[in-house]
């Protein structure tokens, strides 16, 4: 099985084309492939189908977390898939469309390693926070503290928390009980953020199914939207552990995310490893 490994701000994914798969990507196989010690190692797998049923789209994209669960959208993963499709010659256009489980996304290639992508319209209500108020604001207790948050749905659920002592947080301790809190029946991603200046945020991200990550496009978007709804601007630079992303928020909470993505290496799974995966259900 051939694949390419890409990264965007340290958020790394394996990109696999659907016709290269010798079997279904089951949760057990995904875990095994993403394992950093017994597999290739990655924050997830991007499954790209370059022959979608609807010819309006250059490709369809599915996104899998390293625990085997599926995500509706990934901002960093989407940019990696966009730049992969362009570099591999699946399109020569600067603007095109890709279909994801969360709906269409519309990228614009802006350079050899950069693009912006319209990732959809955010909402503060969703089935991922069924007991929530219309503005998404709520409180919960976790890890011995009480947290005020805003729920933002942007392809996947975000729990955005404004917090000044950001660098003191141990995300490995505070992240899991929020991710799995009863308020979020499908689990949630968590973004802690603070304002550095009106148009610049610092954020740290804990992703469901992955844990603390160097960066997250939808996590950065969730933080930027929460900040905007609390009075912040529509154009925000979000500084993450892995680098910076730019988030633009439209009047109806339509989000455009801009940043870079680059390839790391191409590879082929060893025959012995493929045989092990054959025997893994």
C-alpha positions as CSV (number, residue, x, y, z in Angstrom):
1,X,0.0,0.0,0.0
2,X,1.5,3.3,-1.1
3,X,1.0,6.5,1.0
4,X,2.5,9.9,1.5
5,X,3.1,11.6,4.8
6,X,2.3,15.3,5.0
7,X,2.4,17.8,7.8
8,X,0.9,21.2,8.5
9,X,2.2,23.1,11.6
10,X,3.3,19.7,12.9
11,X,-0.1,18.1,12.5
12,X,0.8,15.1,10.5
13,X,-1.4,12.8,8.4
14,X,-0.9,9.8,6.1
15,X,-2.5,10.4,2.7
16,X,-3.8,7.3,1.0
17,X,-5.7,7.1,-2.3
18,X,-8.8,4.9,-2.2
19,X,-7.7,2.7,-5.1
20,X,-4.5,1.9,-3.3
21,X,-6.2,0.3,-0.4
22,X,-6.1,-3.6,-0.3
23,X,-8.8,-3.7,2.4
24,X,-11.3,-1.6,4.3
25,X,-9.8,1.0,6.8
26,X,-11.2,-0.5,10.0
27,X,-10.5,1.2,13.4
28,X,-8.1,-1.6,14.4
29,X,-6.1,-1.2,11.1
30,X,-6.0,2.6,11.5
31,X,-4.7,2.3,15.1
32,X,-2.0,-0.1,13.9
33,X,-0.9,2.1,11.0
34,X,-0.9,5.3,13.1
35,X,1.0,3.7,16.0
36,X,4.4,5.6,16.2
37,X,6.3,2.5,17.4
38,X,4.7,-0.4,15.5
39,X,3.4,1.4,12.5
40,X,4.1,4.5,10.4
41,X,3.1,7.0,13.1
42,X,0.7,9.9,12.4
43,X,-2.1,12.1,13.8
44,X,-4.5,10.3,11.4
45,X,-5.2,9.1,7.9
46,X,-6.6,11.1,5.0
47,X,-8.4,8.8,2.6
48,X,-8.7,10.5,-0.8
49,X,-11.0,9.3,-3.6
50,X,-10.0,11.0,-6.9
51,X,-12.9,9.5,-8.8
52,X,-15.9,10.7,-6.8
53,X,-19.5,10.0,-8.0
54,X,-20.2,13.7,-8.4
55,X,-17.9,15.3,-11.1
56,X,-18.3,18.7,-9.5
57,X,-15.6,17.6,-7.0
58,X,-12.0,17.0,-7.7
59,X,-12.0,14.4,-4.9
60,X,-13.8,13.2,-1.9
61,X,-12.0,13.1,1.5
62,X,-12.5,11.1,4.6
63,X,-10.5,11.8,7.8
64,X,-9.6,9.3,10.4
65,X,-8.2,9.9,13.9
66,X,-5.4,7.7,15.3
67,X,-7.9,5.9,17.6
68,X,-9.8,4.7,14.6
69,X,-12.7,7.1,14.8
70,X,-13.8,9.3,11.9
71,X,-13.8,13.1,11.9
72,X,-16.1,15.2,9.8
73,X,-13.4,17.8,9.0
74,X,-9.8,18.7,9.7
75,X,-8.5,22.2,8.8
76,X,-4.9,21.1,8.7
77,X,-5.7,17.7,7.1
78,X,-7.8,19.4,4.5
79,X,-5.0,21.7,3.4
80,X,-2.6,18.7,3.2
81,X,-5.1,16.9,1.0
82,X,-5.6,20.1,-1.1
83,X,-1.9,20.5,-1.7
84,X,-1.4,16.8,-2.3
85,X,-4.1,16.8,-5.0
86,X,-2.5,19.8,-6.7
87,X,1.1,18.4,-6.5
88,X,0.1,15.0,-7.7
89,X,-1.6,16.4,-10.8
90,X,-5.2,15.5,-9.9
91,X,-6.1,19.1,-10.7
92,X,-4.2,22.1,-12.2
93,X,-6.8,24.6,-11.0
94,X,-6.2,27.2,-8.3
95,X,-9.8,26.9,-7.1
96,X,-11.9,23.8,-6.9
97,X,-14.1,21.7,-4.6
98,X,-13.7,18.7,-2.4
99,X,-16.5,16.7,-0.8
100,X,-16.1,15.8,2.9
101,X,-18.6,14.1,5.3
102,X,-19.3,17.6,6.7
103,X,-20.1,19.0,3.3
104,X,-18.1,20.6,0.4
105,X,-15.0,22.6,1.1
106,X,-13.7,25.2,-1.4
107,X,-9.9,25.8,-1.5
108,X,-7.9,28.4,-3.3
109,X,-4.2,27.6,-3.9
110,X,-2.1,30.7,-3.1
111,X,1.4,29.4,-3.5
112,X,3.7,26.3,-3.8
113,X,2.9,25.3,-0.2
114,X,0.0,27.6,0.8
115,X,-3.7,27.7,0.4
116,X,-6.9,29.1,1.9
117,X,-10.0,27.0,2.3
118,X,-13.6,27.8,2.9
119,X,-14.4,25.2,5.6
120,X,-18.0,26.0,6.1
121,X,-20.4,27.9,8.3
122,X,-20.0,27.6,12.1
123,X,-22.8,27.2,14.5
124,X,-23.1,27.5,18.3
125,X,-25.8,24.8,18.4
126,X,-25.5,21.2,17.3
127,X,-26.4,17.6,18.2
128,X,-22.9,17.4,19.7
129,X,-24.0,19.7,22.5
130,X,-27.8,18.9,22.8
131,X,-28.4,20.6,26.1
132,X,-26.7,23.8,25.1
133,X,-28.0,27.3,24.9
134,X,-28.4,29.1,21.6
135,X,-25.2,31.0,22.0
136,X,-23.2,27.8,22.9
137,X,-22.1,29.2,26.2
138,X,-22.0,26.8,29.1
139,X,-20.0,25.7,32.2
140,X,-18.7,22.3,33.3
141,X,-16.6,20.8,36.0
142,X,-13.6,18.7,35.1
143,X,-10.2,18.0,36.5
144,X,-11.0,19.8,39.8
145,X,-11.9,23.1,38.1
146,X,-15.0,24.8,36.7
147,X,-14.7,25.9,33.1
148,X,-16.7,28.4,31.2
149,X,-16.8,27.5,27.5
150,X,-18.4,28.2,24.2
151,X,-19.5,25.3,21.9
152,X,-18.7,25.9,18.3
153,X,-19.6,23.4,15.6
154,X,-17.3,23.8,12.5
155,X,-17.2,20.4,10.8
156,X,-16.6,18.8,14.2
157,X,-17.4,20.0,17.8
158,X,-15.2,22.5,19.5
159,X,-15.2,23.4,23.2
160,X,-13.4,26.8,23.2
161,X,-12.2,28.1,26.6
162,X,-10.7,31.5,27.2
163,X,-7.9,31.0,29.8
164,X,-5.1,33.4,30.7
165,X,-2.6,30.9,32.3
166,X,-2.4,28.9,29.1
167,X,1.2,27.7,29.4
168,X,0.6,26.3,32.8
169,X,-2.1,23.8,31.7
170,X,-1.3,20.1,31.6
171,X,-3.5,19.2,28.6
172,X,-3.0,15.5,29.3
173,X,-4.8,15.9,32.6
174,X,-7.5,18.5,31.8
175,X,-8.2,17.4,28.2
176,X,-9.6,13.9,28.6
177,X,-12.4,14.7,31.2
178,X,-13.6,17.5,29.0
179,X,-13.4,15.5,25.8
180,X,-15.5,12.8,27.4
181,X,-17.8,15.0,29.5
182,X,-21.5,14.0,29.6
183,X,-22.5,17.3,28.0
184,X,-20.9,16.1,24.7
185,X,-22.4,12.7,23.7
186,X,-20.0,12.4,20.7
187,X,-17.0,13.7,22.6
188,X,-15.5,17.1,21.8
189,X,-12.3,18.8,20.8
190,X,-11.0,21.4,23.2
191,X,-9.3,24.7,22.4
192,X,-7.9,26.9,25.2
193,X,-6.9,30.3,24.1
194,X,-6.0,33.8,25.2
195,X,-5.7,37.2,23.5
196,X,-2.2,38.4,22.8
197,X,-3.6,41.5,21.0
198,X,-7.0,42.2,19.5
199,X,-6.3,40.3,16.3
200,X,-3.8,37.7,17.6
201,X,-4.7,34.7,19.8
202,X,-2.5,32.1,21.4
203,X,-4.2,28.6,21.5
204,X,-3.5,25.1,22.7
205,X,-5.4,22.2,21.3
206,X,-6.7,18.9,22.6
207,X,-8.3,16.8,19.9
208,X,-10.8,14.0,20.5
209,X,-9.2,10.7,19.4
210,X,-5.7,12.2,19.2
211,X,-4.9,14.1,22.4
212,X,-2.8,17.3,22.5
213,X,-1.6,18.3,19.1
214,X,0.8,20.9,17.8
215,X,-2.0,22.5,15.8
216,X,-5.6,22.1,14.6
217,X,-7.3,24.1,11.9
218,X,-10.8,23.6,13.2
219,X,-9.5,24.1,16.8
220,X,-8.0,27.4,15.8
221,X,-11.3,28.3,14.1
222,X,-13.3,27.4,17.1
223,X,-11.1,29.7,19.3
224,X,-11.3,32.5,16.8
225,X,-15.1,32.3,16.5
226,X,-15.5,32.2,20.3
227,X,-13.2,35.2,20.6
228,X,-15.2,37.0,17.9
229,X,-18.5,36.3,19.5
230,X,-17.1,37.8,22.7
231,X,-16.3,41.0,20.9
232,X,-13.1,40.2,19.0
233,X,-12.5,40.9,15.2
234,X,-13.4,38.8,12.3
235,X,-9.8,38.5,11.0
236,X,-7.6,36.6,13.5
237,X,-4.1,35.1,13.5
238,X,-3.9,32.1,15.8
239,X,-0.5,31.1,17.2
240,X,-0.3,27.4,17.9
241,X,2.6,25.3,19.1
242,X,3.3,24.3,15.5
243,X,3.0,27.7,13.9
244,X,0.4,30.3,12.8
245,X,-3.0,30.0,11.0
246,X,-5.1,32.9,9.8
247,X,-8.9,32.6,10.3
248,X,-11.4,34.9,8.6
249,X,-15.0,34.9,9.8
250,X,-17.8,36.1,7.6
251,X,-21.1,37.8,8.8
252,X,-22.9,34.5,8.9
253,X,-19.9,32.7,10.7
254,X,-18.6,31.3,7.4
255,X,-15.0,30.4,8.0
256,X,-11.9,30.7,5.7
257,X,-8.7,29.2,7.0
258,X,-5.3,30.0,5.5
259,X,-2.0,28.3,6.1
260,X,0.7,26.0,4.7
261,X,1.1,22.2,4.2
262,X,4.1,20.3,3.0
263,X,5.1,16.7,2.2
264,X,7.4,14.7,4.5
265,X,8.0,11.5,2.6
266,X,6.4,8.9,0.4
267,X,6.4,5.2,1.3
268,X,5.0,1.7,0.8
269,X,4.0,-0.5,3.6
270,X,6.2,-3.7,3.8
271,X,4.6,-6.9,2.7
272,X,4.9,-8.4,6.1
273,X,3.1,-5.5,7.7
274,X,0.4,-5.6,5.0
275,X,-0.1,-9.3,5.9
276,X,-0.4,-8.4,9.6
277,X,-3.1,-5.9,8.6
278,X,-4.8,-8.5,6.4
279,X,-5.3,-10.5,9.6
280,X,-6.4,-7.5,11.6
281,X,-10.1,-6.9,11.6
